[in-house]
């Protein structure tokens, strides 16, 4: 968006890329827009992103906002410039995934490559399919082209991302899957040292991913599951496509393929109708499934979703349950970090002697090393949530 805006001659403007995953995210966006107008009274304020896609008039009616642009239009070469008002198309009619190529990221040594957009599923808590449209995949050749460019510009690690990345290829006619994409990408770009994936759907991981985990050292031993809950009734009411047993099987298969793999998960606490017993099933999954990196959210009602019409769990109960899951995650993380002491790790140096190892754990080096290099270190201790890496 920045590149397109500069190429189109847009000046003295602020682009606000909104989120709509919760009602709170929208509230914060509106608050930010009002603050930006106070700070930049003469600038044009252009609002885009998911909240703008879903509620364009709500933002256009704000006196601080000059132009509202949809999720499709924001990536078009001239989409951010032009007349004031609303410029939002029907996202469900969009069939193409943006073919933009990014040559790099400011002050980053890790690059993110979007290989998929949109979602064809309808989880009851989620509004995002209506903001991002249908599942659309970038061709494998196009992904390879982008990664080759990033590697040639010095990036040592690439993360493949998408709204529903495990659905990659379902809209293509060549039988592509996420696992096939990763296999072909690693074969085509042998100079890429490290590859990661964003959140994975436990119901849709293909065989090739487990094979890669077992056989390809450049595929990092860290998986993050879009789990959301670990109680079967809650999962059914969320309209998720996996059961607790399915998630357990994914974790077991991953560890069989790569015994040192570290597994994280997204978890929602206090989903409507969740009882104490249902919550305990999710809490116990931290131990039962050996989860380490947790993204924990107290349930936030999103108007327009089926879950918003279900019987709510009290707000204080939601917060308490989220705190208990986070505490369990903190304990699991502490145990994992301590288990690495005395072992070696490969650290991608990012800035100021800081980086991440192959397990995504943050590492503080005890010595100077070039930013962007990968250093093999011995872990001598744990300090403030960081591993300490010595030469």
C-alpha positions as CSV (number, residue, x, y, z in Angstrom):
1,X,0.0,0.0,0.0
2,X,2.8,2.4,0.8
3,X,4.6,1.6,-2.5
4,X,1.4,2.1,-4.5
5,X,0.5,5.4,-2.7
6,X,4.0,6.8,-3.3
7,X,3.9,5.8,-6.9
8,X,0.6,7.5,-7.4
9,X,1.9,10.7,-5.8
10,X,-0.1,10.5,-2.6
11,X,1.3,13.0,-0.1
12,X,0.5,14.2,3.4
13,X,-1.9,11.3,4.0
14,X,-2.5,8.7,6.7
15,X,-3.7,5.2,5.7
16,X,-5.5,3.3,8.5
17,X,-5.7,-0.4,7.8
18,X,-8.5,-1.6,10.1
19,X,-9.2,-4.9,11.7
20,X,-12.7,-6.4,12.3
21,X,-11.9,-9.6,14.2
22,X,-13.7,-8.2,17.3
23,X,-16.0,-5.3,18.0
24,X,-13.2,-3.9,20.2
25,X,-10.9,-3.8,17.2
26,X,-13.4,-1.6,15.4
27,X,-13.8,0.7,18.5
28,X,-10.0,1.1,18.7
29,X,-9.8,1.9,15.0
30,X,-12.3,4.7,15.4
31,X,-10.5,6.0,18.4
32,X,-7.2,6.0,16.5
33,X,-8.7,7.9,13.6
34,X,-10.0,10.6,15.9
35,X,-6.5,10.8,17.5
36,X,-4.8,11.0,14.1
37,X,-7.0,13.9,13.0
38,X,-6.0,15.8,16.1
39,X,-2.3,15.1,15.5
40,X,-2.5,15.7,11.7
41,X,-5.2,18.3,11.1
42,X,-4.1,18.9,7.5
43,X,-3.6,15.3,6.3
44,X,-6.0,13.2,4.3
45,X,-7.2,10.2,6.3
46,X,-7.9,7.1,4.2
47,X,-9.5,4.2,5.9
48,X,-9.3,0.7,4.5
49,X,-9.1,-2.9,5.8
50,X,-11.7,-5.4,7.1
51,X,-13.7,-3.0,9.3
52,X,-14.0,-0.6,6.4
53,X,-15.0,-3.4,4.1
54,X,-17.8,-4.5,6.4
55,X,-19.0,-1.1,7.5
56,X,-17.9,1.5,5.0
57,X,-20.7,4.0,5.8
58,X,-19.9,4.0,9.5
59,X,-16.4,5.2,8.7
60,X,-17.4,7.5,5.9
61,X,-19.8,9.3,8.3
62,X,-16.9,10.1,10.6
63,X,-16.0,13.8,10.0
64,X,-12.3,12.9,10.4
65,X,-12.3,10.5,7.4
66,X,-11.8,11.6,3.8
67,X,-11.9,8.4,1.8
68,X,-12.9,4.8,2.5
69,X,-11.4,2.0,0.4
70,X,-12.2,-1.7,0.3
71,X,-9.9,-4.7,0.8
72,X,-9.7,-5.3,-3.0
73,X,-9.2,-1.7,-3.9
74,X,-6.5,-1.0,-1.3
75,X,-4.0,-3.2,-3.2
76,X,-4.8,-1.8,-6.7
77,X,-2.1,0.7,-8.0
78,X,-4.4,3.7,-7.9
79,X,-6.9,2.5,-5.3
80,X,-5.8,4.8,-2.5
81,X,-5.9,8.0,-4.5
82,X,-8.9,9.7,-6.0
83,X,-12.1,11.3,-4.9
84,X,-13.3,11.3,-1.3
85,X,-16.2,9.1,-0.2
86,X,-16.7,5.3,-0.3
87,X,-14.9,3.1,-2.8
88,X,-15.8,-0.5,-1.7
89,X,-16.8,-3.4,-4.0
90,X,-18.5,-6.7,-3.2
91,X,-15.6,-8.8,-1.8
92,X,-17.5,-12.0,-2.5
93,X,-17.2,-11.3,-6.2
94,X,-13.4,-11.1,-6.1
95,X,-11.8,-14.1,-7.7
96,X,-8.2,-13.0,-8.0
97,X,-5.6,-12.9,-5.2
98,X,-3.4,-9.7,-5.4
99,X,-0.3,-10.4,-7.4
100,X,1.8,-7.9,-5.6
101,X,5.4,-8.7,-5.0
102,X,7.2,-7.2,-2.0
103,X,11.0,-6.9,-2.3
104,X,11.5,-6.5,1.4
105,X,10.3,-5.3,4.8
106,X,11.6,-2.4,6.7
107,X,14.0,-3.3,9.4
108,X,13.2,-7.0,9.2
109,X,15.2,-10.2,8.5
110,X,12.1,-12.4,8.3
111,X,9.7,-12.0,5.4
112,X,6.0,-12.8,5.2
113,X,4.5,-14.1,1.9
114,X,0.7,-14.2,1.5
115,X,-0.1,-17.4,-0.4
116,X,-3.8,-17.5,0.2
117,X,-6.7,-15.1,0.8
118,X,-10.3,-15.4,2.0
119,X,-12.1,-18.3,3.7
120,X,-14.9,-20.6,2.6
121,X,-15.8,-21.7,6.2
122,X,-18.3,-20.2,8.6
123,X,-17.1,-20.5,12.2
124,X,-19.9,-19.1,14.3
125,X,-17.6,-16.5,16.1
126,X,-15.9,-15.1,13.0
127,X,-16.9,-12.3,10.6
128,X,-13.7,-12.3,8.6
129,X,-14.9,-14.4,5.5
130,X,-17.3,-11.5,4.8
131,X,-14.4,-9.0,5.0
132,X,-11.9,-11.1,3.0
133,X,-14.1,-13.0,0.5
134,X,-13.8,-16.5,-0.8
135,X,-10.7,-18.7,-0.7
136,X,-8.2,-17.7,-3.3
137,X,-4.8,-19.1,-3.8
138,X,-1.6,-17.6,-5.4
139,X,-0.1,-19.9,-8.0
140,X,3.0,-21.9,-6.9
141,X,5.1,-20.3,-9.6
142,X,4.1,-16.8,-8.4
143,X,5.0,-17.7,-4.8
144,X,8.4,-19.2,-5.9
145,X,9.1,-15.9,-7.8
146,X,8.4,-13.8,-4.7
147,X,10.5,-16.0,-2.4
148,X,13.4,-16.0,-4.8
149,X,13.3,-12.2,-4.9
150,X,13.3,-12.0,-1.1
151,X,16.2,-14.5,-0.7
152,X,18.2,-12.6,-3.3
153,X,17.6,-9.5,-1.2
154,X,19.1,-11.2,1.9
155,X,16.2,-12.7,3.8
156,X,17.0,-15.9,5.6
157,X,13.5,-16.8,6.8
158,X,10.1,-16.8,5.1
159,X,6.7,-17.3,6.7
160,X,3.9,-18.4,4.4
161,X,0.7,-16.7,5.5
162,X,-3.0,-16.6,4.7
163,X,-6.4,-16.2,6.2
164,X,-7.0,-19.9,6.0
165,X,-3.7,-21.2,4.8
166,X,-4.5,-24.9,5.0
167,X,-7.2,-24.3,2.3
168,X,-4.4,-23.4,-0.1
169,X,-5.0,-24.9,-3.5
170,X,-8.6,-25.9,-3.0
171,X,-9.6,-23.4,-5.7
172,X,-6.9,-24.4,-8.1
173,X,-7.3,-27.2,-10.7
174,X,-3.8,-28.7,-10.5
175,X,-4.2,-30.6,-7.2
176,X,-2.0,-28.2,-5.3
177,X,-2.1,-28.3,-1.5
178,X,-0.2,-26.4,1.2
179,X,2.2,-29.3,1.6
180,X,2.8,-29.5,-2.2
181,X,3.5,-25.8,-2.3
182,X,6.1,-26.0,0.5
183,X,7.8,-29.0,-1.1
184,X,8.1,-27.3,-4.5
185,X,9.1,-24.0,-2.9
186,X,12.0,-25.6,-1.0
187,X,13.1,-27.5,-4.0
188,X,13.0,-24.4,-6.2
189,X,14.7,-22.1,-3.8
190,X,17.6,-24.1,-2.3
191,X,19.2,-21.0,-0.9
192,X,16.3,-20.3,1.5
193,X,17.6,-21.5,4.9
194,X,14.3,-21.4,6.9
195,X,10.6,-21.7,6.2
196,X,7.7,-21.3,8.6
197,X,3.9,-21.5,8.3
198,X,1.3,-19.4,9.9
199,X,-1.7,-20.8,11.9
200,X,-2.8,-24.3,10.6
201,X,-6.2,-25.8,10.7
202,X,-6.1,-29.2,12.6
203,X,-8.8,-30.5,10.3
204,X,-6.9,-29.8,7.0
205,X,-3.2,-30.6,7.4
206,X,-2.1,-32.7,4.4
207,X,0.3,-35.7,4.4
208,X,3.1,-33.7,2.8
209,X,3.3,-31.4,5.8
210,X,4.1,-34.3,8.1
211,X,6.6,-35.7,5.6
212,X,8.3,-32.4,5.4
213,X,8.5,-32.1,9.2
214,X,10.2,-35.5,9.2
215,X,12.6,-35.0,6.3
216,X,13.3,-31.3,5.6
217,X,15.5,-29.5,8.2
218,X,14.8,-26.2,6.5
219,X,11.1,-26.6,7.5
220,X,11.2,-25.1,11.0
221,X,10.1,-27.4,14.0
222,X,7.4,-25.1,15.1
223,X,3.7,-25.5,14.3
224,X,0.9,-23.2,15.4
225,X,-2.7,-24.6,15.4
226,X,-5.9,-22.7,15.0
227,X,-7.4,-24.8,17.8
228,X,-9.8,-22.3,19.4
229,X,-11.1,-24.9,22.0
230,X,-10.5,-28.4,23.1
231,X,-14.0,-29.4,24.2
232,X,-16.1,-31.2,21.6
233,X,-19.4,-29.5,22.4
234,X,-17.8,-26.0,22.2
235,X,-16.0,-27.0,19.0
236,X,-19.4,-28.1,17.5
237,X,-21.0,-24.8,18.5
238,X,-18.1,-22.9,17.1
239,X,-18.7,-24.9,13.8
240,X,-15.1,-26.0,13.8
241,X,-14.3,-29.0,11.6
242,X,-12.1,-30.9,14.1
243,X,-12.6,-32.7,17.4
244,X,-10.5,-32.8,20.5
245,X,-9.3,-36.3,19.3
246,X,-8.4,-34.9,15.9
247,X,-6.2,-32.2,17.5
248,X,-4.5,-34.8,19.7
249,X,-3.8,-36.9,16.7
250,X,-2.2,-33.9,14.8
251,X,0.1,-33.3,17.8
252,X,1.0,-37.0,18.1
253,X,1.8,-37.3,14.4
254,X,3.9,-34.1,14.4
255,X,6.0,-35.4,17.3
256,X,6.4,-38.8,15.7
257,X,7.6,-37.0,12.5
258,X,9.9,-34.6,14.4
259,X,10.3,-35.4,18.2
260,X,11.6,-31.9,19.0
261,X,8.7,-30.0,17.3
262,X,7.2,-27.2,19.4
263,X,3.4,-26.7,19.1
264,X,1.4,-23.6,19.8
265,X,-2.3,-22.8,19.5
266,X,-5.0,-20.1,19.4
267,X,-7.5,-20.5,22.2
268,X,-10.8,-18.7,23.0
269,X,-11.9,-18.6,26.6
270,X,-15.5,-18.2,27.6
271,X,-17.2,-19.0,24.3
272,X,-21.0,-18.7,24.7
273,X,-22.5,-21.7,26.6
274,X,-19.1,-22.8,27.8
275,X,-19.5,-24.5,31.2
276,X,-16.8,-25.0,33.8
277,X,-16.3,-28.6,32.6
278,X,-16.0,-27.6,29.0
279,X,-13.5,-24.9,30.0
280,X,-11.5,-27.5,31.9
281,X,-11.2,-29.6,28.8
282,X,-9.6,-26.7,26.9
283,X,-7.4,-25.8,29.9
284,X,-6.2,-29.4,30.2
285,X,-5.3,-29.5,26.5
286,X,-2.3,-27.3,27.3
287,X,-0.8,-30.3,29.1
288,X,-2.5,-33.1,27.2
289,X,-1.4,-31.8,23.8
290,X,1.9,-30.4,25.0
291,X,1.2,-26.9,23.9
292,X,3.8,-24.2,24.4
293,X,3.1,-20.9,22.5
294,X,-0.4,-19.8,23.3
295,X,-2.5,-16.9,21.8
296,X,-5.3,-16.7,24.3
297,X,-8.4,-14.5,23.8
298,X,-11.4,-14.0,26.1
299,X,-14.4,-14.4,23.8
300,X,-15.5,-11.1,22.3
301,X,-18.9,-10.9,20.8
302,X,-18.9,-9.8,17.2
303,X,-22.2,-8.4,15.9
304,X,-23.4,-10.2,12.8
305,X,-22.1,-13.6,13.8
306,X,-24.2,-16.6,15.0
307,X,-22.3,-16.8,18.3
308,X,-23.4,-13.3,19.2
309,X,-26.9,-14.6,19.6
310,X,-25.9,-17.5,21.9
311,X,-26.2,-17.3,25.7
312,X,-23.2,-15.4,26.9
313,X,-20.7,-16.3,29.6
314,X,-20.3,-13.5,32.1
315,X,-17.4,-11.1,31.2
316,X,-15.5,-11.6,34.5
317,X,-15.7,-15.4,34.0
318,X,-14.3,-15.0,30.5
319,X,-11.4,-12.9,31.7
320,X,-10.7,-15.3,34.6
321,X,-10.7,-18.3,32.3
322,X,-8.4,-16.6,29.8
323,X,-6.0,-15.7,32.7
324,X,-5.9,-19.4,33.8
325,X,-5.1,-20.6,30.3
326,X,-2.4,-17.9,29.9
327,X,-0.9,-19.0,33.2
328,X,-0.8,-22.6,32.0
329,X,0.9,-21.4,28.8
330,X,3.4,-19.3,30.8
331,X,4.3,-22.4,32.8
332,X,4.7,-24.5,29.6
333,X,6.9,-21.9,28.1
334,X,9.1,-21.7,31.1
335,X,9.5,-25.5,31.1
336,X,10.3,-25.5,27.4
337,X,12.9,-22.7,27.7
338,X,14.6,-24.4,30.7
339,X,14.7,-27.6,28.7
340,X,16.9,-25.9,26.1
341,X,19.7,-25.0,28.5
342,X,22.9,-26.8,27.7
343,X,21.8,-27.5,24.1
344,X,22.7,-25.8,20.8
345,X,20.4,-23.6,18.8
346,X,20.5,-21.9,15.4
347,X,19.6,-18.2,15.8
348,X,18.5,-15.8,13.1
349,X,20.0,-12.5,14.4
350,X,17.5,-9.7,14.0
351,X,18.8,-6.7,15.9
352,X,20.9,-5.7,19.0
353,X,22.1,-9.2,19.7
354,X,18.5,-10.5,19.6
355,X,16.9,-13.2,17.4
356,X,14.8,-16.3,17.3
357,X,16.0,-19.9,17.2
358,X,14.4,-22.6,15.0
359,X,11.8,-23.2,17.7
360,X,10.8,-19.5,17.5
361,X,12.0,-19.0,21.1
362,X,13.6,-15.5,21.6
363,X,17.4,-15.6,22.1
364,X,19.7,-12.9,23.5
365,X,23.3,-13.4,22.3
366,X,26.2,-12.8,24.6
367,X,28.3,-11.6,21.7
368,X,28.1,-9.4,18.7
369,X,26.9,-10.9,15.4
370,X,25.9,-9.5,12.0
371,X,22.1,-8.8,11.7
372,X,20.7,-11.3,9.2
373,X,23.2,-14.0,10.0
374,X,22.3,-17.4,11.4
375,X,24.5,-18.2,14.4
376,X,24.8,-21.6,16.0
377,X,25.0,-21.0,19.8
378,X,25.0,-23.0,23.0
379,X,22.2,-22.1,25.4
380,X,23.6,-21.2,28.8
381,X,20.5,-20.0,30.6
382,X,17.2,-18.3,30.6
383,X,16.6,-14.6,31.5
384,X,13.4,-12.5,31.3
385,X,11.8,-15.0,28.9
386,X,14.8,-15.2,26.6
387,X,17.3,-17.9,26.1
388,X,20.9,-16.8,26.5
389,X,23.1,-17.9,23.6
390,X,26.9,-18.2,23.9
391,X,29.4,-18.8,21.0
